[in-house]
Amino acid sequence: MTTETYTVTGMTCGHCAASVTEEISEIAGVDSVDVVVETGAVTVTSAAPLDPAAVRAAVEEAGYALS
């Protein structure tokens, strides 16, 4: 298992967190996604290291940005 923490900007509510969680969860190999709206921290646990470009694309698809 691999755990990475990213910082996502622009989230302000639970709906924001749900959107980011949903998009990142669609990446192959992702086991869990934990979002803290107040800090923008997104912790992703996966079977193997994820491609940073895939994570960035998922976050952007949800309407937010990695910082």
Backbone torsions as a table, in degrees:
resi	resn	phi	psi	omega
1	MET	NA	144.3	178.6
2	THR	-125.2	137.6	176.5
3	THR	-123.4	127.5	177.6
4	GLU	-126.8	144.5	175.6
5	THR	-116.5	131.1	179.7
6	TYR	-118.9	160.7	174.4
7	THR	-114.1	123.0	-179.2
8	VAL	-111.0	130.9	179.9
9	THR	-101.4	149.8	174.4
10	GLY	101.5	-8.6	-179.8
11	MET	-78.6	137.1	-179.3
12	THR	-131.5	-8.0	-174.5
13	CYS	-154.5	178.4	178.7
14	GLY	-62.5	-34.2	178.3
15	HIS	-64.6	-39.2	177.1
16	CYS	-59.4	-47.9	-179.3
17	ALA	-61.3	-41.2	-180.0
18	ALA	-64.1	-39.7	179.5
19	SER	-63.9	-45.9	179.5
20	VAL	-64.2	-44.3	179.7
21	THR	-59.9	-45.2	-178.9
22	GLU	-60.8	-47.4	-178.0
23	GLU	-66.0	-44.4	-179.3
24	ILE	-68.1	-35.0	-179.8
25	SER	-62.4	-22.3	-179.9
26	GLU	-77.1	-12.1	178.0
27	ILE	-71.0	132.3	-179.7
28	ALA	-57.2	132.4	176.3
29	GLY	94.8	-10.4	-179.2
30	VAL	-72.8	128.5	-179.6
31	ASP	-96.8	-44.1	179.3
32	SER	-153.0	155.9	178.3
33	VAL	-134.2	126.6	178.3
34	ASP	-121.4	121.9	-176.5
35	VAL	-114.8	132.2	173.0
36	VAL	-113.3	102.8	-174.9
37	VAL	-58.1	-42.7	-174.5
38	GLU	-59.8	-34.8	-178.1
39	THR	-104.9	-15.6	-176.1
40	GLY	81.3	5.3	-178.4
41	ALA	-74.2	130.8	177.3
42	VAL	-126.0	113.2	-179.4
43	THR	-103.0	123.9	-176.3
44	VAL	-117.3	125.5	175.1
45	THR	-106.8	130.1	-177.2
46	SER	-141.6	164.7	-178.6
47	ALA	-66.9	-33.2	-179.0
48	ALA	-144.8	163.1	178.3
49	PRO	-55.1	140.1	-179.2
50	LEU	-92.5	153.3	174.3
51	ASP	-72.3	119.3	-179.5
52	PRO	-55.0	-33.0	179.2
53	ALA	-65.7	-34.4	178.9
54	ALA	-68.9	-39.4	178.3
55	VAL	-66.2	-45.9	178.6
56	ARG	-58.5	-44.8	-179.5
57	ALA	-63.2	-39.5	179.1
58	ALA	-65.4	-42.9	179.8
59	VAL	-64.8	-42.4	179.0
60	GLU	-66.5	-35.7	177.2
61	GLU	-62.6	-33.2	178.1
62	ALA	-76.7	-11.0	177.1
63	GLY	100.1	17.7	-177.1
64	TYR	-128.2	-176.1	-177.6
65	ALA	-135.6	146.9	170.5
66	LEU	-81.7	142.5	176.7
67	SER	-111.4	NA	NA
